[in-house]
Amino acid sequence: MLDLWLGSNTWVIILVPFVVLYAIALAIVWVTHESPARPYFASCTGIPGPFFASVAVLFGLFAAFLANDVQRRNANAETAVFREAEGIRTILRLSEAVGKDAQSVQRASIAYLEFVLNEELPKMRQQGSVPNKLGAVRNLSSSVLTASLPPAVQAAMIESLVTVREARLERRALSGDISAPLNWLAVIALGILTQVAVAVVQLDKARPQALALFVFTTAFATTVALIGVGERPFSNRIIDDEPLREALTSAVR
């Protein structure tokens, strides 16, 4: 269920928490004020307001932990794209400096960038994780390793090639990765418990309870939606592909 939600488009990721959590809030108001159990809850009035703070603090801590984990992975994904672009750009600059002896390397580099930008990244945005097609990578590697180049130039190209391959692997790994389901379960469970805690300090009147639940539930759903949008950075276009496009644009054809 979590994978299905996080794998949806951005609007679904945003709307689902609001719909589900508002429904839970309405259910709490109905159970405590309109259901046959109302006499029991009426006998429980008098719980002081600060009671809900203990649960709310735990919810806040776990939400901050989850958001930090998502932000860290997004930063790593952005760094991987920059490293990949810088590596391929270095190979292009070296091949241009060498001239016609490195034309095969230049063509393979451009083909690699076109593959990433026109096929791999669009699929990552639609599906998250995608099958690992190695044709463009292998062609680039073969061109670098078999070209008749000065030893120093070839060594520099190989070093950049290693950077490109490592960055691409990291990018692909992060594109299909999400936070541990247990972390999500903890945040959602503690958030719902905080809704209950807010409700039990307002058992005497329905309107104050409904207003308090509306305020907290809005904050709760907003937090979950924002973290959910950040879970798959490539799917939700958080990570920009501009460095790779600039590398392709800078290539001398």
C-alpha positions, 0 to 999 in steps of 0.5 A: 500500500505504501509503495502504491501511494508513493509510486502515484503521481504528485497530486495523488500523493498530496491528496490521499493524506488529506482525504484519509486523515480528515476521514479519521478526524470525522470518525473520531468526532462521531465516535466521541459525540454521536455514537452509542458510546457517547455516554462513556466518553462523556464520563471521561471529560476533564483530561487537561489540555497538556496531555496531548503534548507528550504524544505530539512531541513523539510524532514531531520527532519521528516526522523530523527523522523521516524528513531528514532521511528523505532530504539526505537521499535527495541531496545524494541523488542531486550530487550523483547527477552533478558527478555524472554530468561532470564526468561525461563533460570531462570526457567530452572536453578531452575528446575535443582536445585530442581531435579526430582520434577521439571522435568515437569517444565523443560520439559515444559520450553524446549517445550516452547523454541522449540515452539518459535524457531521452529514455532513462530519466523519463522512465525513472520519472514515470516508474521510479526504478527502471531496468538497467540497460547497459548498451550506452554505458558499454559503448562509452566504456569500449570507446574510451578503452580502445581509442588510440589516445595519449596515455595521459589523456586515456588515463584521465578519460578512464578516471572520468568514466569510472566517475560516470559509472559510479554516479549512474549506479548511485542515481539509479539506486536512489531513484527506486529507494524509499524510507523504511516502511517502519519509519512511515508506520511510526509517523502515521501511527503517532500522528493518529494517536495525537489526533486521539489525544487532541480529541480526548481533551475536548470531550465535553463539546463537539465544536471545539474538538472538531476545530482542534482536530481540524487544525492538527489534522491539516498540519499532520496531512501537510507533513505527510504529503510533503515528505511523500512528495520528496520520497521519489525525487526523480518521479516528482522532478525534485532533482533537476537534469539540467547539468546533464542537458548542459553537458549535451548542449556543450558538446561540439558535434 
